[in-house]
Amino acid sequence: MPTIILFTKIKAKKELVFDLSRSIDLHKISAQKTDEKAIAGRKSGLIELDETVTWRAKHLGVYQNFTSKVTGCRPSEYFADKMISGAFKSFKHEHFFSHENNTTTLVDVMEFVSPLGFLGKFIDFLFLKKYMKQFLIERNNTIKLYAETDKWRQII
């Protein structure tokens, strides 16, 4: 199972970083390259515990739907979402937040299992893990940009 662990340092309060990380609207902005749209469930605002969102996006040249549910939440400390339906065999994304010296560290732990058995594992190795990591880096760079400037006021 591919696992991506990403550390992002953001000069902002962790409450703000937590909220921006749950923002459906900011996710749409961070994923413009894939033309992501929330089409069902929570479609805007801040996603909460037990809520779902269904995304429609173009990944690797193919439009796909992906539904996730927030399965864990401790305000300003942690939240997790899990795929309910989509292209993966399984998908889980955990977000951890800590704050020290005026800097919030956002730690993402993303685990996924591709379908198609051995072929899926080969695709993971060949390019999918790198693709998913880059997608996450772009998302976190957007969170960082909005949190470290007044742009966050446009979202929250």
Backbone as ProteinMPNN parsed JSONL, in Angstrom:
{"seq_chain_A": "MPTIILFTKIKAKKELVFDLSRSIDLHKISAQKTDEKAIAGRKSGLIELDETVTWRAKHLGVYQNFTSKVTGCRPSEYFADKMISGAFKSFKHEHFFSHENNTTTLVDVMEFVSPLGFLGKFIDFLFLKKYMKQFLIERNNTIKLYAETDKWRQII", "coords_chain_A": {"N_chain_A": [[0.848, -1.178, 0.0], [0.795, 2.068, -1.039], [2.12, 4.825, 0.73], [2.053, 8.168, 1.576], [3.79, 10.644, 3.203], [3.766, 13.859, 4.252], [5.214, 16.902, 5.201], [4.363, 20.164, 5.988], [5.277, 23.413, 6.556], [3.793, 26.237, 7.946], [3.384, 29.634, 8.39], [1.255, 30.545, 10.385], [-1.668, 30.59, 12.503], [-2.702, 27.515, 13.98], [-5.439, 26.946, 14.047], [-6.458, 28.375, 11.906], [-5.111, 27.145, 9.754], [-6.105, 24.575, 10.03], [-8.857, 25.035, 9.453], [-8.666, 26.008, 6.791], [-7.698, 23.729, 5.585], [-9.914, 22.113, 5.629], [-11.59, 23.343, 3.928], [-13.865, 23.342, 1.361], [-14.094, 25.151, -0.708], [-11.488, 26.229, -0.973], [-10.136, 23.94, -1.688], [-11.139, 23.516, -4.256], [-9.931, 25.679, -5.561], [-7.218, 25.008, -5.293], [-7.091, 22.801, -6.895], [-7.419, 23.414, -9.57], [-6.148, 22.649, -11.915], [-7.065, 20.116, -12.378], [-9.687, 20.502, -12.757], [-11.569, 20.297, -10.653], [-14.701, 19.792, -9.116], [-17.175, 20.113, -6.658], [-19.801, 17.992, -6.471], [-21.778, 16.712, -5.058], [-23.139, 16.091, -1.755], [-21.452, 17.92, 0.781], [-20.886, 20.976, -0.647], [-19.655, 23.419, -0.463], [-17.929, 25.669, 1.791], [-16.852, 24.649, 5.118], [-15.976, 21.365, 5.63], [-17.334, 18.944, 7.826], [-17.27, 16.585, 10.619], [-18.432, 13.376, 9.781], [-19.637, 14.258, 7.443], [-20.01, 14.153, 3.864], [-18.391, 14.52, 0.661], [-18.642, 14.693, -2.812], [-16.473, 14.619, -5.419], [-15.865, 15.704, -8.74], [-13.543, 15.264, -11.183], [-10.79, 15.68, -13.468], [-8.44, 13.394, -13.824], [-5.381, 12.178, -14.851], [-6.182, 12.301, -17.484], [-8.786, 11.375, -17.548], [-12.181, 11.811, -16.666], [-13.414, 11.512, -13.402], [-15.338, 10.386, -10.568], [-15.223, 10.913, -7.073], [-15.936, 10.067, -3.879], [-15.75, 11.115, -0.587], [-15.649, 10.766, 2.996], [-15.655, 12.478, 6.08], [-14.143, 11.022, 8.685], [-12.973, 11.26, 11.12], [-12.344, 13.706, 13.63], [-10.768, 16.173, 15.476], [-11.016, 19.235, 16.563], [-8.775, 21.64, 15.287], [-6.608, 19.975, 15.68], [-6.632, 17.479, 14.346], [-7.889, 15.738, 11.513], [-9.595, 13.295, 9.519], [-10.186, 11.752, 6.387], [-11.97, 9.441, 4.35], [-12.219, 7.392, 1.49], [-15.342, 6.724, 0.092], [-16.474, 5.967, -2.286], [-14.991, 5.475, -5.476], [-12.135, 5.563, -7.712], [-10.053, 4.177, -6.497], [-9.074, 1.179, -4.723], [-8.958, 1.375, -2.003], [-8.722, 4.281, 0.125], [-7.308, 6.627, 2.245], [-6.918, 9.592, 4.1], [-5.145, 11.355, 6.375], [-4.861, 14.213, 8.483], [-2.742, 16.113, 10.393], [-2.128, 18.561, 12.911], [0.134, 20.798, 14.348], [1.59, 23.285, 16.508], [4.198, 25.589, 16.863], [6.476, 28.091, 17.843], [5.261, 30.247, 16.339], [4.587, 28.932, 14.007], [2.748, 26.627, 12.133], [2.74, 23.182, 11.761], [1.695, 21.142, 9.292], [0.873, 17.906, 8.886], [0.488, 15.463, 6.577], [-0.844, 12.296, 6.032], [-1.241, 10.017, 3.698], [-2.794, 7.208, 2.438], [-3.217, 4.691, 0.066], [-4.782, 2.208, -1.983], [-4.483, 0.846, -5.059], [-6.714, -0.345, -7.645], [-6.819, -3.433, -9.521], [-4.893, -5.308, -8.76], [-1.721, -6.774, -9.188], [-1.036, -5.252, -11.454], [-2.022, -2.744, -10.715], [-0.304, -2.209, -8.545], [2.089, -1.977, -9.932], [1.542, 0.303, -11.482], [1.292, 2.15, -9.406], [3.956, 2.199, -8.496], [5.26, 3.021, -10.83], [4.197, 5.632, -11.525], [1.916, 6.684, -10.103], [2.071, 7.152, -7.282], [3.893, 9.277, -7.179], [2.449, 11.173, -8.656], [0.204, 11.566, -6.967], [1.487, 12.584, -4.7], [2.506, 15.005, -5.702], [0.099, 16.299, -6.289], [-0.87, 16.648, -3.691], [1.16, 18.292, -2.628], [0.773, 20.625, -4.171], [-1.776, 21.316, -3.296], [-1.244, 21.834, -0.56], [0.562, 23.954, -0.827], [-1.177, 25.908, -1.722], [-2.85, 26.172, 0.522], [-0.918, 27.174, 2.298], [-0.214, 29.625, 1.006], [-2.667, 31.038, 1.193], [-3.053, 31.054, 3.988], [-0.839, 32.452, 4.951], [-1.156, 34.982, 4.044], [-3.536, 37.65, 3.571], [-5.391, 36.473, 1.983], [-6.935, 34.374, 2.882], [-9.208, 35.429, 3.967], [-10.997, 35.628, 1.922], [-12.062, 33.156, 1.719], [-12.867, 32.029, 4.181]], "CA_chain_A": [[0.0, 0.0, 0.0], [1.574, 3.304, -1.054], [1.882, 5.795, 1.798], [2.722, 9.451, 1.385], [3.846, 11.466, 4.408], [4.208, 15.175, 3.811], [5.279, 17.923, 6.247], [4.284, 21.511, 5.433], [5.404, 24.464, 7.576], [2.969, 27.384, 7.574], [3.452, 30.688, 9.394], [-0.115, 30.956, 10.691], [-2.254, 29.854, 13.623], [-3.151, 26.189, 13.537], [-6.881, 26.97, 13.851], [-6.67, 28.839, 10.529], [-4.633, 26.095, 8.849], [-7.104, 23.509, 10.157], [-10.056, 25.412, 8.7], [-8.346, 26.048, 5.359], [-7.527, 22.34, 5.142], [-11.249, 21.529, 5.507], [-12.383, 24.199, 3.056], [-14.228, 22.836, 0.034], [-13.831, 26.231, -1.67], [-10.045, 26.323, -1.212], [-9.73, 22.74, -2.433], [-11.456, 23.786, -5.67], [-8.892, 26.588, -6.072], [-5.937, 24.301, -5.359], [-7.169, 21.717, -7.868], [-7.917, 23.936, -10.848], [-5.55, 21.895, -13.025], [-7.846, 18.904, -12.609], [-11.067, 20.934, -12.958], [-12.364, 19.686, -9.586], [-15.961, 20.401, -8.731], [-17.959, 19.366, -5.678], [-21.083, 17.775, -7.151], [-22.769, 16.146, -4.133], [-22.747, 16.229, -0.355], [-21.024, 19.288, 1.103], [-20.368, 21.564, -1.888], [-18.9, 24.635, -0.152], [-17.731, 25.857, 3.23], [-15.93, 23.767, 5.839], [-16.526, 20.029, 5.837], [-17.367, 18.562, 9.237], [-17.316, 15.168, 10.943], [-19.515, 12.564, 9.215], [-20.138, 14.787, 6.173], [-19.379, 13.627, 2.659], [-18.301, 15.365, -0.523], [-18.315, 13.972, -4.039], [-15.707, 15.447, -6.354], [-15.722, 15.283, -10.143], [-12.281, 15.855, -11.625], [-10.077, 15.005, -14.552], [-7.128, 12.904, -13.395], [-4.716, 11.313, -15.825], [-6.907, 12.367, -18.737], [-10.107, 10.754, -17.448], [-13.061, 12.353, -15.624], [-13.752, 10.523, -12.385], [-16.005, 10.832, -9.347], [-14.573, 10.433, -5.862], [-16.71, 10.469, -2.705], [-15.063, 10.869, 0.681], [-16.374, 11.087, 4.222], [-14.807, 12.82, 7.213], [-14.349, 9.929, 9.636], [-12.393, 11.621, 12.41], [-12.108, 15.149, 13.735], [-10.499, 16.85, 16.738], [-10.779, 20.606, 16.079], [-7.438, 22.24, 15.268], [-5.573, 18.971, 15.96], [-6.631, 16.297, 13.477], [-9.078, 15.207, 10.861], [-9.322, 12.219, 8.563], [-11.249, 11.436, 5.437], [-11.837, 8.111, 3.767], [-12.997, 7.219, 0.272], [-16.547, 5.897, 0.14], [-16.517, 5.383, -3.626], [-14.047, 6.105, -6.387], [-11.276, 4.702, -8.532], [-9.134, 3.385, -5.687], [-9.626, 0.073, -3.947], [-9.147, 2.046, -0.717], [-8.041, 5.572, 0.184], [-7.464, 7.302, 3.531], [-6.06, 10.77, 4.207], [-5.15, 11.934, 7.712], [-4.27, 15.54, 8.564], [-2.356, 16.411, 11.771], [-1.736, 19.963, 13.039], [0.817, 21.184, 15.581], [2.005, 24.692, 16.419], [5.353, 25.94, 17.676], [7.232, 29.254, 17.353], [4.471, 30.962, 15.324], [4.503, 28.133, 12.787], [1.961, 25.398, 12.193], [3.181, 22.078, 10.916], [0.625, 20.298, 8.778], [1.401, 16.597, 8.487], [-0.473, 14.658, 5.822], [-0.546, 10.877, 5.835], [-2.184, 9.529, 2.695], [-2.597, 5.805, 2.09], [-4.187, 4.244, -0.931], [-4.567, 0.928, -2.666], [-5.031, 0.9, -6.412], [-7.348, -1.589, -8.097], [-6.143, -4.226, -10.559], [-3.877, -6.211, -8.22], [-0.323, -6.552, -9.516], [-0.956, -4.143, -12.4], [-2.196, -1.538, -9.914], [0.942, -1.986, -7.794], [3.08, -1.521, -10.905], [1.18, 1.686, -11.807], [1.681, 2.936, -8.221], [5.416, 2.339, -8.524], [5.672, 3.728, -12.04], [3.911, 7.074, -11.522], [0.76, 7.179, -9.35], [2.48, 7.7, -5.983], [4.487, 10.583, -7.455], [1.341, 12.037, -9.074], [-0.589, 11.893, -5.78], [2.306, 13.448, -3.839], [2.535, 16.334, -6.32], [-1.237, 16.854, -6.087], [-0.919, 17.054, -2.293], [2.069, 19.442, -2.47], [0.095, 21.796, -4.738], [-2.861, 21.649, -2.374], [-0.669, 22.444, 0.641], [1.111, 25.265, -1.194], [-2.311, 26.83, -1.769], [-3.204, 26.434, 1.925], [0.146, 28.032, 2.818], [-0.379, 30.946, 0.404], [-3.844, 31.696, 1.759], [-2.882, 31.222, 5.439], [0.229, 33.407, 5.264], [-1.558, 36.29, 3.532], [-4.942, 37.951, 3.883], [-6.272, 35.804, 1.026], [-7.833, 33.451, 3.596], [-10.468, 36.139, 4.254], [-11.877, 35.397, 0.773], [-12.535, 31.774, 1.805], [-13.494, 31.732, 5.482]], "C_chain_A": [[0.889, 1.235, 0.0], [1.14, 4.238, 0.08], [2.708, 7.033, 1.502], [2.651, 10.192, 2.708], [4.484, 12.779, 4.003], [4.131, 16.151, 4.983], [5.282, 19.292, 5.572], [4.304, 22.506, 6.58], [4.669, 25.701, 7.085], [3.006, 28.407, 8.706], [2.061, 31.279, 9.618], [-0.591, 30.121, 11.88], [-2.816, 28.529, 13.127], [-4.658, 26.124, 13.338], [-7.214, 27.395, 12.41], [-6.257, 27.762, 9.526], [-5.603, 24.915, 8.853], [-8.34, 23.82, 9.314], [-9.794, 25.461, 7.196], [-8.195, 24.637, 4.787], [-8.865, 21.635, 4.945], [-12.131, 22.286, 4.521], [-12.605, 23.573, 1.681], [-13.85, 23.881, -1.025], [-12.342, 26.353, -1.983], [-9.533, 25.097, -1.965], [-10.002, 22.923, -3.928], [-10.377, 24.67, -6.299], [-7.577, 25.841, -6.256], [-5.912, 23.237, -6.452], [-7.72, 22.193, -9.213], [-7.358, 23.163, -12.043], [-6.37, 20.655, -13.379], [-9.339, 19.21, -12.733], [-12.006, 20.317, -11.922], [-13.6, 20.51, -9.265], [-16.621, 19.502, -7.692], [-19.367, 19.225, -6.25], [-22.158, 17.171, -6.251], [-22.228, 16.237, -2.715], [-22.434, 17.684, -0.052], [-20.36, 19.872, -0.139], [-19.596, 22.855, -1.667], [-18.762, 24.738, 1.358], [-16.762, 24.851, 3.807], [-16.59, 22.424, 6.104], [-16.344, 19.632, 7.302], [-17.408, 17.042, 9.383], [-18.592, 14.532, 10.397], [-20.139, 13.137, 7.943], [-19.368, 14.149, 5.023], [-19.286, 14.73, 1.609], [-17.982, 14.444, -1.696], [-17.682, 14.962, -4.994], [-15.799, 14.846, -7.739], [-14.509, 16.024, -10.663], [-11.669, 15.028, -12.743], [-8.664, 14.674, -14.069], [-6.601, 11.944, -14.45], [-5.539, 11.188, -17.108], [-8.319, 11.815, -18.709], [-10.916, 11.442, -16.346], [-13.496, 11.224, -14.702], [-14.537, 11.185, -11.263], [-15.324, 10.167, -8.159], [-15.378, 10.962, -4.677], [-15.925, 10.12, -1.455], [-15.929, 11.337, 1.836], [-15.367, 11.432, 5.301], [-15.13, 11.822, 8.325], [-13.766, 10.212, 11.01], [-12.125, 13.106, 12.452], [-11.9, 15.543, 15.197], [-10.119, 18.274, 16.346], [-9.378, 21.134, 16.355], [-6.303, 21.259, 15.543], [-5.463, 17.917, 14.862], [-7.955, 16.188, 12.74], [-8.659, 14.192, 9.808], [-10.506, 12.072, 7.628], [-10.911, 10.121, 4.753], [-12.721, 8.033, 2.529], [-14.171, 6.28, 0.53], [-16.742, 5.208, -1.206], [-15.565, 6.173, -4.518], [-13.167, 5.073, -7.05], [-10.335, 3.813, -7.726], [-9.851, 2.197, -5.057], [-9.877, 0.558, -2.52], [-8.299, 3.318, -0.707], [-8.354, 6.205, 1.534], [-6.459, 8.447, 3.589], [-6.231, 11.358, 5.604], [-4.373, 13.242, 7.697], [-3.995, 15.82, 10.045], [-1.819, 17.836, 11.823], [-1.048, 20.174, 14.385], [1.36, 22.594, 15.393], [3.158, 24.943, 17.387], [6.068, 27.112, 17.019], [6.531, 29.961, 16.188], [4.35, 30.221, 13.996], [3.674, 26.885, 13.042], [2.599, 24.383, 11.261], [1.959, 21.239, 10.583], [1.283, 19.005, 8.301], [0.26, 15.835, 7.821], [0.043, 13.228, 5.756], [-1.64, 10.341, 4.915], [-1.81, 8.093, 2.342], [-3.652, 5.413, 1.066], [-3.783, 2.897, -1.485], [-5.249, 1.059, -4.021], [-5.735, -0.408, -6.751], [-6.406, -2.344, -9.033], [-4.951, -5.035, -10.053], [-2.454, -5.821, -8.579], [-0.141, -5.376, -10.474], [-1.097, -2.801, -11.668], [-0.944, -1.196, -9.119], [2.041, -1.465, -8.724], [2.826, -0.051, -11.279], [1.533, 2.613, -10.648], [3.173, 3.238, -8.27], [5.86, 3.224, -9.679], [5.405, 5.232, -11.961], [2.826, 7.54, -10.554], [1.141, 7.769, -7.993], [3.077, 9.092, -6.167], [3.401, 11.596, -7.844], [0.534, 12.499, -7.86], [0.194, 12.812, -4.839], [2.343, 14.87, -4.406], [1.184, 17.034, -6.161], [-1.368, 17.404, -4.662], [-0.014, 18.264, -2.024], [1.405, 20.707, -3.004], [-1.045, 22.259, -3.839], [-2.309, 22.382, -1.149], [-0.017, 23.794, 0.353], [0.01, 26.313, -1.275], [-2.765, 27.174, -0.351], [-2.194, 27.404, 2.537], [0.0, 29.465, 2.301], [-1.541, 31.701, 1.048], [-3.667, 31.971, 3.253], [-1.878, 32.315, 5.775], [-0.044, 34.812, 4.72], [-3.008, 36.538, 3.953], [-5.904, 37.275, 2.917], [-7.272, 34.878, 1.706], [-9.193, 34.108, 3.867], [-11.474, 35.969, 3.109], [-12.597, 34.049, 0.887], [-13.349, 31.53, 3.073], [-14.246, 32.945, 5.996]], "O_chain_A": [[1.661, 1.436, 0.938], [-0.05, 4.41, 0.345], [3.902, 6.952, 1.216], [1.57, 10.352, 3.274], [5.597, 12.811, 3.479], [3.115, 16.224, 5.673], [6.101, 19.553, 4.691], [3.457, 22.454, 7.472], [4.882, 26.161, 5.964], [2.694, 28.08, 9.851], [1.734, 32.355, 9.117], [-0.003, 29.093, 12.215], [-3.332, 28.429, 12.014], [-5.126, 25.319, 12.533], [-8.122, 26.851, 11.782], [-6.974, 27.501, 8.561], [-5.886, 24.33, 7.808], [-8.812, 22.974, 8.556], [-10.623, 24.999, 6.412], [-8.531, 24.395, 3.628], [-8.952, 20.671, 4.184], [-13.284, 21.916, 4.303], [-11.658, 23.311, 0.94], [-13.351, 23.54, -2.098], [-11.971, 26.56, -3.139], [-8.613, 25.197, -2.777], [-9.189, 22.529, -4.764], [-9.96, 24.436, -7.433], [-6.897, 26.022, -7.266], [-4.84, 22.818, -6.888], [-8.409, 21.444, -9.906], [-8.027, 23.04, -13.07], [-6.373, 20.203, -14.524], [-10.16, 18.296, -12.807], [-13.101, 19.867, -12.259], [-13.554, 21.736, -9.159], [-16.625, 18.279, -7.83], [-20.046, 20.224, -6.486], [-23.326, 17.121, -6.636], [-21.033, 16.432, -2.497], [-23.089, 18.584, -0.579], [-19.376, 19.321, -0.631], [-18.943, 23.344, -2.59], [-19.395, 23.994, 2.106], [-15.949, 24.27, 3.088], [-17.647, 22.359, 6.733], [-15.331, 19.947, 7.927], [-17.559, 16.313, 8.403], [-19.685, 15.081, 10.535], [-21.084, 12.552, 7.413], [-18.243, 13.675, 5.182], [-20.002, 15.73, 1.664], [-17.159, 13.535, -1.585], [-18.262, 15.994, -5.332], [-15.809, 13.625, -7.897], [-14.441, 17.251, -10.598], [-11.984, 13.853, -12.931], [-7.815, 15.554, -13.925], [-7.294, 11.022, -14.879], [-5.591, 10.128, -17.733], [-8.989, 11.788, -19.742], [-10.422, 11.638, -15.235], [-13.888, 10.144, -15.143], [-14.42, 12.388, -11.034], [-14.904, 9.012, -8.23], [-15.488, 12.175, -4.494], [-15.488, 8.983, -1.277], [-16.813, 12.18, 1.682], [-14.341, 10.765, 5.433], [-16.249, 11.786, 8.838], [-14.036, 9.48, 11.963], [-11.73, 13.706, 11.453], [-12.749, 15.278, 16.048], [-9.017, 18.501, 15.847], [-8.871, 21.083, 17.476], [-5.146, 21.671, 15.631], [-4.365, 17.507, 14.488], [-9.011, 16.508, 13.286], [-7.545, 14.22, 9.285], [-11.661, 12.243, 8.018], [-9.749, 9.745, 4.601], [-13.839, 8.549, 2.523], [-14.019, 5.201, 1.103], [-17.119, 4.038, -1.274], [-15.365, 7.373, -4.335], [-13.415, 3.871, -6.964], [-9.868, 2.793, -8.234], [-11.069, 2.208, -4.882], [-10.88, 0.2, -1.902], [-7.302, 3.426, -1.422], [-9.517, 6.309, 1.925], [-5.306, 8.302, 3.184], [-7.318, 11.801, 5.974], [-3.367, 13.377, 7.0], [-4.914, 15.77, 10.863], [-1.138, 18.28, 10.898], [-1.572, 19.784, 15.428], [1.566, 23.046, 14.266], [3.107, 24.567, 18.558], [6.251, 27.137, 15.802], [7.155, 30.237, 15.164], [4.041, 30.831, 12.972], [3.87, 26.18, 14.032], [2.951, 24.693, 10.123], [1.285, 20.703, 11.463], [2.142, 19.021, 7.42], [-0.787, 15.596, 8.422], [1.213, 12.985, 5.463], [-2.803, 10.227, 5.303], [-0.666, 7.8, 1.996], [-4.825, 5.764, 1.192], [-2.616, 2.505, -1.46], [-6.443, 1.349, -4.107], [-5.394, -1.459, -6.208], [-5.292, -1.888, -9.285], [-4.085, -5.41, -10.844], [-2.021, -4.699, -8.32], [0.797, -4.593, -10.327], [-0.381, -1.845, -11.966], [-0.562, -0.029, -9.028], [2.831, -0.606, -8.333], [3.763, 0.741, -11.381], [2.015, 3.725, -10.863], [3.595, 4.382, -8.108], [6.735, 4.075, -9.518], [6.284, 6.029, -12.29], [2.817, 8.72, -10.204], [0.584, 8.791, -7.594], [2.787, 9.994, -5.381], [3.438, 12.746, -7.405], [0.216, 13.682, -7.736], [-0.384, 13.723, -4.245], [2.222, 15.836, -3.652], [1.139, 18.241, -5.922], [-1.91, 18.49, -4.456], [-0.391, 19.161, -1.27], [1.465, 21.754, -2.359], [-1.247, 23.458, -3.649], [-2.837, 23.419, -0.748], [-0.043, 24.685, 1.202], [0.232, 27.475, -0.935], [-3.035, 28.337, -0.053], [-2.581, 28.352, 3.22], [0.084, 30.414, 3.08], [-1.404, 32.871, 1.404], [-4.09, 33.021, 3.735], [-2.039, 33.026, 6.768], [0.759, 35.723, 4.92], [-3.617, 35.703, 4.623], [-7.114, 37.479, 3.015], [-8.347, 34.624, 1.161], [-10.207, 33.419, 3.982], [-12.675, 36.15, 3.311], [-13.616, 33.827, 0.233], [-14.402, 30.894, 3.029], [-14.84, 32.893, 7.073]]}, "name": "protein", "num_of_chains": 1, "seq": "MPTIILFTKIKAKKELVFDLSRSIDLHKISAQKTDEKAIAGRKSGLIELDETVTWRAKHLGVYQNFTSKVTGCRPSEYFADKMISGAFKSFKHEHFFSHENNTTTLVDVMEFVSPLGFLGKFIDFLFLKKYMKQFLIERNNTIKLYAETDKWRQII"}
